[in-house]
Amino acid sequence: MMLESCLRAHKSVTRIMSMSMTLPGEKLIESGAEDLRDGRETIAALVVAVGAPRLRRLGVKLPDKLPDNPEHRLYALLAKEGSDSAHSRYNALIRRLVSYERAAECVSK
């Protein structure tokens, strides 16, 4: 009985460990980094540009030349899409960026 319980637990842990690990906000960061490399100024690209110094320290490959004043450009782009929701969307995007950075730091230790 004890052996069966251990085997079930081992299978469960193995299955969990084999699942692909993704960090919160990872798709946003990957998309933004790709947009920056391709020269596109998108919401994701500007979020990544805001976090560029910390992201570079975490090993994210970014181009040398980034948009100037990414915080202002990001807010302006969000306001263009919907001025009533720009502030809350901006804050949500920055929270996703910080969540990614914190999780990446934990994983890299």
N, C-alpha and C positions, 0 to 999 in steps of 0.2 A: 504494500500500500504506500509506504513512504517513497519507494523508488518511483512509482507511477506519478506521484505528486511532484517529485523533483524533475522528472522528465517533462511533464506538462509545463512546469515553470520555465524550464530551459528552452523549450520550444517557443513559448510566449516571448521570452526575452530575445531570443534569436530573431524572431519575426519582427519585433519592434526595432531592433538594431539594424536590420536589413532595409527598413523603410528609408526612403531618401529623406535626409534632413534638410529642411528649408528654414531660413530665418525669417522672422516677421519683417515684411517690407522688402524682401529679397527681389521679388519681381519688379517692383518699382525701381530699385537701385540698379538692377541689371539693365532694365529698359532705358533708364536715364543715362547710364554710362555708355550704352550703345548709341543713343541719340547724340550725345556729346561727341563721340568719336566720328559720327557721320555728319557732324555740323548742323544738326537740327536743334532748334530752340523750342523744346516741348516742356510741358509741366514737369515731367519726370527728369528731364535734363537739368532744369533749373533747380529742382530739389537736390539732385546730386551735386550740382555746382555749389549750393549752399553748404553742403557737408564735405566738400572736397578735401580740406586739410586732414580731417579725421579719417575719411574714407581712404585716402592715400596711405596713411599710417597703417591702416588695416589691410593694405595690399590690393585695393581696388585700382585697376589700371585706368587712368584718366588722361586725356590729352593735356599738354602743357598749357595751351591757351584755353581759358574758360570765359564765359560771359562776364562782363563787368556788372557789379551790383545785382547779383542773382536774386537776392531777397526782394528787391523792388520790382525786378522784371517778372518774378514769379507772381507777386501780388497783382501786378498790372494785367498779366495774362489771365489770372483767375477772375479778376474784376470784369474783364472783357467778356468772359463766358457767362457771368452772372454776378453783378455787383452786390446783390443782397447776400450772397453766400460766400463771397470771397474771403472774408475774415475767418470764418469757421473752417473753410476748406484749407486755407493756408495753415492754420494751426494744426489741423489733422494731418496734413502732409509732413509738417515738421516733426510731429510726434512719431509718425511712421519712420522717418529718417533716424531719429534718436533711438527708437526701438531696435532698428536694424544695427546701428552702431554699437549699442550696448550688448546685444546678443552676439555680434561678431567678435567683440572683445572677449566675451566669456568663452566662446568656442576656441579662440586662438590661444588661450592660456594653457 
